[in-house]
Amino acid sequence: MKRALKNCDKFLLFLTIVFSLYGLFNLVTASSREAVTHINGSMFYYFFRHFIILFVGFIGGLIVLNTPFKKYPKFLPLLFIVVLALNIWLVLNGSSTRGANNWIPLGFFNLQPSEIAKPVVIVCLAFLFDKFSDSLQNVKTKHGDRIWTIIIVGVLLPAVVFLQKDLGTAVILLTIFVVLFIFSPILFKDKIKTIVVVSIIGVLGIFIMYSIQGYILSRAQLARFDYHDPCKNYATSGYQICNAYIAINKGGLLGVGIGKSSQKYSYIPEPHTDMVFAIIAEENGLVGVTIIFIVYIILLYRILRIARLSSTLKGRYIALGVATYIFMHIFINLGGLFGLIPLTGVPLPFLSYGGSFTLSLIISLMIVQRVHIESVDK
């Protein structure tokens, strides 16, 4: 453990810890009204719950930090099967929460297997690309079975999550696969053939789904595509976004002050989760959110730098996958908040309250740290 901590990317670790702590303390002001009025508890209710989640996440992260990649093949296939089985079970038996069937209640917090699927898919794909690299680039050998193994691992979980009616998470999972597939060692002609075949299968799947249930996207999902003028539809689909606009506008350059947000009082539902950025913008202003953007850019740069300097293919793909994962969460969350894309309700890294996502994010970053450690050890 001492050696692992010595060889990790200390600046990335510093950013991870500081950003996590900032998000934790920001929850006090963002969630205070929700905790007191809806939970009937202390204003620190979500603070303490998130603190415990962060603590568990960093303990798990230390275990990941100290686990060499050579041990991963022993448990990775089983982990993929378990995560896949949990997501399939939710499609068949899950109860709807915020329109999606993707939560398993565990008492202290609700487990969301689709969030756990993100680092699992990233690592599985990275190991497959590393294992099949030589044969995939050999023009004299047939490698259709290897490509189909990669396709199944990369596409199956996004498809299952889509059936849970969680469009945002499905898009993130699929984007991770697409990015890794594009930069994979698969020959260009094989990539084109694969894209054509998978596209045909996807169209057939959509046709079958429509034939069985009569729709592809639910009414709630379709309503979110009417996002161009949210304040015009204030009483219906535009309520959240329009109030977010009001919060951001009120923040101005320097903000109204920590704890002085007015939009968190009944205007923005659950402001400590997917809409937390609006409260931060209102209280901290343009200056505060600019700092957050800068930190995000530095964080992504450090991860991509680890990808570029990785001594192994699997390390390169792991870091690239995690960078894509974090970027997509930022893009979809803020894109929906700013009215640039439909609002799909995904957490904002480090700042949103959330158990499964927070655990997944920290573990993913610690896996990236493991890539750096093994590159330094080489």
Secondary structure, DSSP 8 states (H G I E B T S, - for coil): -HHHHHHS-HHHHHHHHHHHHHHHHHHHHHHHHHHHHTS-S-TTHHHHHHHHHHHHHHHHHHHHHTS-GGGGGGTHHHHHHHHHHHHHHHHHH---BTTB---EE-SSSEE-HHHHHHHHHHHHHHHHHHHHHHHHT-TTS--HHHHHHHHHHHHHHHHHHHHTT-HHHHHHHHHHHHHHHHTSSS-HHHHHHHHHHHHHHHHHHHHHHHHHHS-SS-HHHHHTT--SSGGGGTTTTTHHHHHHHHHHHHHTTT-S-TT--STTTTTSSSTTTTTHHHHHHHHHHHHHHHHHHHHHHHHHHHHHHHHHH-SSHHHHHHHHHHHHHHHHHHHHHHHHHTTSS-------TTTS--HHHHHHHHHHHHHHHHHHHHHHH-
